[in-house]
Amino acid sequence: DHVYLFKLLRNLFYVIEKWAKHQVIGGSPVLEWTGSEAASITLSVRLDASLGLPPSVGMRMLKNMLERHDAYSLVIGTDYFGKFVLEGIEEDRRHFTGAGICLVDEVSLKLKEHSRGWA
């Protein structure tokens, strides 16, 4: 088993609603709800070799997920949030061995909702 540490969950429930504006002759415009935008989430994750996952292995897995363009289930604890695609990865290598091997990597994952899991 591997341990992934989530430092920060941004915009986890942030969804933008879409509205169409219809002009009315001689009156005020009327709004019509047309649906919701796909949710966007940013996860800050710490990959730490001392917790069982060398950052090089974790980054390889994440890059493979990014290149596959597949949707993955997002589950945090017991909460299921739906399926998300990985849109982007930002990497900050923090701690190294004397040989230059990365021991701690802080990664920011940008996710976009593929299909909604909550009501």
NORPE-V496385 format. One record per residue. N is the residue number from 1. RES is the residue in one small letter. PHI is phi in radians with two decimals (999 if undefined). PSI is psi as a letter, one per 20 degrees, with the letter a starting at -180 (none if undefined). D_FIRST is the distance of its C-alpha to the first C-alpha in Angstrom with 2 decimals. Layout:
n:N res:RES phi:PHI psi:PSI d_first:D_FIRST
n:N res:RES phi:PHI psi:PSI d_first:D_FIRST
This chain:
n:1 res:d phi:999 psi:q d_first:0.00
n:2 res:h phi:-2.02 psi:q d_first:3.78
n:3 res:v phi:-1.95 psi:p d_first:6.83
n:4 res:y phi:-2.00 psi:p d_first:9.92
n:5 res:l phi:-1.77 psi:p d_first:13.16
n:6 res:f phi:-1.58 psi:o d_first:15.98
n:7 res:k phi:-1.51 psi:h d_first:19.24
n:8 res:l phi:-2.68 psi:p d_first:21.74
n:9 res:l phi:-2.02 psi:o d_first:22.36
n:10 res:r phi:-1.80 psi:q d_first:25.82
n:11 res:n phi:0.99 psi:k d_first:28.02
n:12 res:l phi:-1.08 psi:h d_first:25.52
n:13 res:f phi:-1.98 psi:j d_first:28.51
n:14 res:y phi:-1.49 psi:o d_first:31.06
n:15 res:v phi:-2.24 psi:p d_first:32.93
n:16 res:i phi:-1.68 psi:p d_first:36.36
n:17 res:e phi:-1.55 psi:q d_first:39.02
n:18 res:k phi:-1.85 psi:p d_first:41.54
n:19 res:w phi:-2.29 psi:p d_first:45.24
n:20 res:a phi:-1.74 psi:q d_first:48.21
n:21 res:k phi:-1.89 psi:p d_first:51.53
n:22 res:h phi:-1.91 psi:p d_first:54.64
n:23 res:q phi:-1.32 psi:p d_first:58.03
n:24 res:v phi:-2.06 psi:p d_first:60.77
n:25 res:i phi:-1.10 psi:p d_first:64.41
n:26 res:g phi:1.29 psi:j d_first:66.20
n:27 res:g phi:-2.53 psi:a d_first:63.17
n:28 res:s phi:-1.37 psi:q d_first:59.89
n:29 res:p phi:-1.05 psi:q d_first:56.83
n:30 res:v phi:-1.97 psi:p d_first:54.63
n:31 res:l phi:-1.66 psi:q d_first:50.84
n:32 res:e phi:-2.26 psi:p d_first:48.79
n:33 res:w phi:-1.24 psi:p d_first:45.04
n:34 res:t phi:-1.99 psi:i d_first:43.52
n:35 res:g phi:2.32 psi:a d_first:39.80
n:36 res:s phi:-2.01 psi:q d_first:36.75
n:37 res:e phi:-1.25 psi:q d_first:35.18
n:38 res:a phi:-1.18 psi:p d_first:31.56
n:39 res:a phi:-1.21 psi:q d_first:29.36
n:40 res:s phi:-2.05 psi:p d_first:27.94
n:41 res:i phi:-2.34 psi:q d_first:24.93
n:42 res:t phi:-2.05 psi:p d_first:23.81
n:43 res:l phi:-1.91 psi:p d_first:20.33
n:44 res:s phi:-1.76 psi:o d_first:19.88
n:45 res:v phi:-2.14 psi:q d_first:16.35
n:46 res:r phi:-1.89 psi:o d_first:15.48
n:47 res:l phi:-1.73 psi:o d_first:13.30
n:48 res:d phi:-2.26 psi:o d_first:13.16
n:49 res:a phi:-1.04 psi:h d_first:12.59
n:50 res:s phi:-1.23 psi:i d_first:12.74
n:51 res:l phi:-1.80 psi:j d_first:9.55
n:52 res:g phi:1.83 psi:i d_first:7.49
n:53 res:l phi:-2.29 psi:o d_first:8.73
n:54 res:p phi:-1.04 psi:p d_first:12.36
n:55 res:p phi:-0.95 psi:h d_first:14.56
n:56 res:s phi:-1.10 psi:h d_first:16.22
n:57 res:v phi:-1.24 psi:g d_first:13.25
n:58 res:g phi:-1.07 psi:g d_first:12.55
n:59 res:m phi:-1.16 psi:h d_first:16.33
n:60 res:r phi:-1.08 psi:g d_first:16.75
n:61 res:m phi:-1.10 psi:g d_first:14.50
n:62 res:l phi:-1.13 psi:g d_first:16.49
n:63 res:k phi:-1.12 psi:h d_first:19.76
n:64 res:n phi:-1.11 psi:g d_first:19.21
n:65 res:m phi:-1.08 psi:g d_first:18.74
n:66 res:l phi:-1.10 psi:g d_first:21.89
n:67 res:e phi:-1.29 psi:h d_first:23.87
n:68 res:r phi:-1.33 psi:h d_first:23.18
n:69 res:h phi:1.05 psi:k d_first:24.87
n:70 res:d phi:-1.67 psi:q d_first:23.01
n:71 res:a phi:-1.62 psi:p d_first:22.46
n:72 res:y phi:-2.17 psi:q d_first:18.99
n:73 res:s phi:-1.20 psi:p d_first:18.42
n:74 res:l phi:-1.81 psi:o d_first:17.93
n:75 res:v phi:-2.21 psi:p d_first:16.28
n:76 res:i phi:-2.19 psi:o d_first:15.98
n:77 res:g phi:1.16 psi:c d_first:15.43
n:78 res:t phi:-1.83 psi:j d_first:17.62
n:79 res:d phi:-1.60 psi:p d_first:19.91
n:80 res:y phi:-1.78 psi:p d_first:20.34
n:81 res:f phi:-1.87 psi:i d_first:22.46
n:82 res:g phi:1.97 psi:a d_first:23.22
n:83 res:k phi:-1.79 psi:p d_first:22.60
n:84 res:f phi:-2.32 psi:q d_first:22.70
n:85 res:v phi:-1.82 psi:q d_first:23.31
n:86 res:l phi:-1.52 psi:o d_first:22.18
n:87 res:e phi:-1.57 psi:h d_first:25.56
n:88 res:g phi:-2.93 psi:q d_first:24.85
n:89 res:i phi:-2.33 psi:p d_first:22.71
n:90 res:e phi:-2.09 psi:p d_first:24.02
n:91 res:e phi:-2.14 psi:p d_first:22.45
n:92 res:d phi:-2.19 psi:o d_first:23.43
n:93 res:r phi:-1.38 psi:p d_first:22.35
n:94 res:r phi:-1.85 psi:g d_first:22.77
n:95 res:h phi:-2.26 psi:q d_first:22.20
n:96 res:f phi:-2.32 psi:q d_first:22.77
n:97 res:t phi:-1.40 psi:r d_first:23.20
n:98 res:g phi:-1.08 psi:h d_first:26.79
n:99 res:a phi:-1.54 psi:j d_first:26.23
n:100 res:g phi:1.51 psi:j d_first:25.39
n:101 res:i phi:-1.46 psi:p d_first:21.66
n:102 res:c phi:-1.24 psi:p d_first:19.98
n:103 res:l phi:-1.78 psi:h d_first:17.58
n:104 res:v phi:-2.34 psi:p d_first:17.51
n:105 res:d phi:-2.28 psi:p d_first:18.16
n:106 res:e phi:-1.79 psi:p d_first:19.30
n:107 res:v phi:-2.13 psi:p d_first:19.34
n:108 res:s phi:-1.87 psi:p d_first:21.53
n:109 res:l phi:-1.89 psi:p d_first:20.85
n:110 res:k phi:-1.78 psi:o d_first:23.93
n:111 res:l phi:-2.00 psi:q d_first:23.48
n:112 res:k phi:-2.22 psi:p d_first:26.39
n:113 res:e phi:-1.09 psi:p d_first:26.66
n:114 res:h phi:-1.78 psi:g d_first:27.12
n:115 res:s phi:-2.60 psi:p d_first:27.67
n:116 res:r phi:-1.40 psi:p d_first:27.80
n:117 res:g phi:-1.89 psi:i d_first:25.76
n:118 res:w phi:-1.78 psi:r d_first:27.65
n:119 res:a phi:-1.51 psi:none d_first:31.30
